[in-house]
């Protein structure tokens, strides 16, 4: 369902003013159709390196994990908190904020700029042949009851704080799984718990698997309904990313009087509910 050209204003503002958009038509359509798009260079490699120093410092404080001592590295470690160091907060740039507003709608994002949680991958799955995992598939949001219009997640932002090449342990995304999630949530207007949502969505195979790769400073802007899991890491230095949410001020509205008032996120859900389910490529039965 191609969108109206009015949803894609020029990315370059006139007169040297700050741009009101950074995502292209193709990126927005990818978010709607596949469930994510990637904003390259959302923050700089220099900013990413400064934030990583904060992450290493926090891992040493919490768990004795030291950057220069590989013997102290576990298979994986999650810092289950937001970090408020200035170096970390600087990585939520104006450029990234513009992209968030494009997908959520002007004035609808809560505006909170934060990074966390921090799943660090040292060598998860290195003792097995490389493959897409069939376990630990989930959507984020274990702190609330899920519903199709819930404002608490808004977007899932996956910030790459280190370079991630193939088999470097990048997050595995199940493309188009946001559509299956939308259909399940539509059957539960009363809301559904975190794990019951997983059970219903994952009762059918998922697929279209993609490993998130890119440079430090890239950000994956993912649909809140998109299933994902930790990727196996066979190569490269420790992989540092941050998953955070860009929440909304108000619940989503899926029946608006003026079609021009729909946000891209709302349109993606409407399209998912209109489409007939399609078998994904490389489909596998997976579980949490």
C-alpha positions, -999 to +999 in steps of 0.1 A: +000+000+000+021+030-012+016+061+009+006+096-002+036+117-014+026+142+013+041+119+038+075+123+022+085+160+023+119+169+010+147+158+034+166+191+029+150+222+045+151+255+027+172+284+038+196+264+059+169+255+085+171+222+103+155+194+082+121+182+092+128+148+077+158+125+073+141+092+062+134+086+025+103+072+009+120+039+005+130+038+042+095+046+053+080+020+030+104-006+044+092+002+079+056-004+068+062-035+047+091-052+065+089-038+100+121-018+102+144+006+084+180+018+092+192+053+098+228+054+089+251+078+108+225+087+133+254+095+156+291+096+149+317+069+154+335+092+179+303+096+200+298+058+199+333+051+211+328+076+240+296+058+250+313+024+248+338+035+274+309+042+297+295+007+290+328-010+298+331+010+330+296+000+341+302-037+332+333-036+354+314-020+383+285-044+381+302-077+371+339-074+370+340-075+332+371-058+321+378-046+285+415-057+286+409-090+303+391-115+279+392-141+307+366-119+325+342-120+295+310-141+297+292-154+267+269-124+269+260-098+294+230-074+296+232-041+315+195-039+324+194-002+329+196+031+311+229+049+313+227+087+319+263+095+312+265+127+290+285+107+265+257+082+262+229+108+260+248+127+233+242+097+210+205+104+208+210+132+183+187+157+167+190+137+134+177+106+152+149+126+168+138+138+134+135+102+122+115+092+153+091+120+147+087+110+110+075+075+120+055+084+151+040+117+139+050+153+147+043+161+184+032+125+193+066+112+206+072+116+243+105+133+235+125+113+261+160+108+247+177+078+264+197+047+257+193+014+274+191-015+279+226-028+268+229-064+255+266-070+250+275-100+230+310-115+236+308-149+220+272-162+222+267-193+201+304-195+191+304-232+201+277-241+176+275-239+137+264-204+127+227-202+122+196-181+130+186-191+165+151-206+170+149-196+207+145-164+227+123-147+201+104-118+216+092-083+213+102-058+240+079-045+267+078-070+296+067-041+319+032-036+304+001-054+290+003-054+252-025-040+231-027-028+195-029+008+205-004+008+234+017+040+236+044+027+259+067+012+232+062+034+202+093+023+184+122-001+192+155+017+185+185-006+182+216+016+183+249+001+170+277+013+192+303-009+176+308-019+140+288-051+133+297-072+102+282-105+093+284-131+121+295-104+145+265-112+167+240-087+153+204-088+164+183-111+142+151-096+129+121-116+116+109-094+088+072-088+085+066-105+119+050-072+130+020-081+109+014-114+127+017-096+160-008-070+149-033-097+140-029-113+174-033-080+192-064-072+172-080-104+186-073-092+221-088-057+225-087-063+263-049-066+261-026-096+264+003-105+286+039-105+274+043-143+273+008-151+260+015-128+231+047-147+223+028-180+225+001-169+201+024-153+175+050-180+176+024-208+172+030-201+135+064-201+118+083-169+113+110-161+088+125-134+066+154-135+089+181-107+087+211-101+108+214-064+118+248-052+105+263-017+100+287+008+114+289+023+149+264+051+148+238+034+128+203+029+143+177+003+134+142+019+137+120-011+143+083-016+147+073-023+183+056-055+171+087-069+153+101-102+167+138-104+172+165-123+191+202-123+199+224-134+170+252-160+172+286-144+174+314-161+156+337-132+146+349-098+157+353-079+190+326-076+217+294-063+201+278-034+220+243-023+211+215-005+230+178-012+228+155+016+238+120+026+233+106+058+218+072+060+236+042+080+226+023+106+246-011+091+237-024+057+225-024+050+188-056+058+168-064+034+140-097+050+130-092+087+122-117+109+104-089+125+083-066+099+066-039+126+065-037+124+103-024+089+104+012+084+115+034+060+096+033+036+126-005+037+125-006+031+088+017+001+092-007-015+116-037-007+094-020-023+064-010-054+084-047-060+094-059-055+058-034-080+043-039-117+039-012-136+059+017-147+037+042-175+044+076-159+052+108-170+034+129-195+053+100-200+078+108-219+110+089-227+142+105-206+169+099-200+205+108-176+233 
